[in-house]
Amino acid sequence: MWHLKGMGPVKVRELSHWPPVAKGAANPKLQLPTPAEAILVKTIFCRDYWLTFVCEFRGDLFVYDYEADGPATAQALKRIVETNVGKSLASIGEIELPA
């Protein structure tokens, strides 16, 4: 189980720089979704410290890049995203990272 120094299990929302900000919107007039509005669609890349995934908002797709503190964290987040497709980005913040 993941732990912060001297604390219990770590939830996704407690990770450094979580949640990431949407990137890759080609149209600057598009409204970026809040974490509660962004619906998880799929992961597209996970290597070393990086996880890239896609969320949907109002019919548009948004790309998110997250730099984890290590490869194990990136892989754990990948599994969390993949098992929570169809849910909001905000909702996975309450999930504890697996051992």
N, C-alpha and C positions, 0 to 999 in steps of 0.2 A: 504494500500500500504506500502511496506517495504521502510524504509528510513535509510540512514546513518545519523549520528549526524549532523544536520544543513544542510543536502543536500536533494536532491530530491529522487525519486524512485531508488531502487537498481536493477542493472542488475546482472544476474548470474555471469558474469565475474568479478564483483566487490566483490564477496564473498571471505572471507578468505580461502586461500589454494585451490582456484579454478583455473584451472581444476585439478582434482585428476590425479594421475599417474597410469597407467595400472599395474595390479598385476596378479599373478597366472599363468604366462606363464611357462609351464612345460619344455619347450625347451629353454635353455639360448641362443641359436643361433638365435631365432626369433627376428626380428626387432620390437621394440615397436612402435606403431603408434603415430604420433603427434596428437594433438586435431583436426586438420583439416582433418586428414586421418581416424580417428576413427569414425565409423558409428554406431549410437545408434541402439541397437537390442531390449533390454527389461530391465525392472527392475526385480530384483530377491529378494530384501529384503529392507524393510523400517521399522525401529523401533527406537523409541526414537530419538537420534541424528544421526543415521546412515542410509545411503542410499547406496545400492549396486546395480550396474547395469552392463550390458554387452554391449561391442562394438565389431564390426567386422573390421578386417583389413586384406586384402589379403587372405581371406578365413579362417583366424584363429580368434578365439574368445578370448577376453581379459576382465577380470573382473576389475571393478573400485569400490573402497570403498571411500565414502566421509563422513566425520564427520562434520555435520552442527552445527551452533551455537545454535540450539534448534530444538525440534520436529516439530514445525510449518514450519521451513525452510526446513527440510528434506522432509516433506509431499509436500510442494510446488515444490521442485525439482523433486520429484517422478512424479507429474502430468506433469511437463514440459518435462521430459524425455519420458514419455508415449505418449504424444501428438506430439513428434518430432522424433519418430522411423523412421529410414531411412535417417535421416539428420546427419551431422557431430557434434561431441562433441563441436567443436569450434563455430558452428552456434548458439547454444543455449546460448552462452555467452552474446548475445545482447538482450535476452529476459528479461523483467522486472519481478521481482517476483510479483505474484498477491497479492491482499489485503487479 
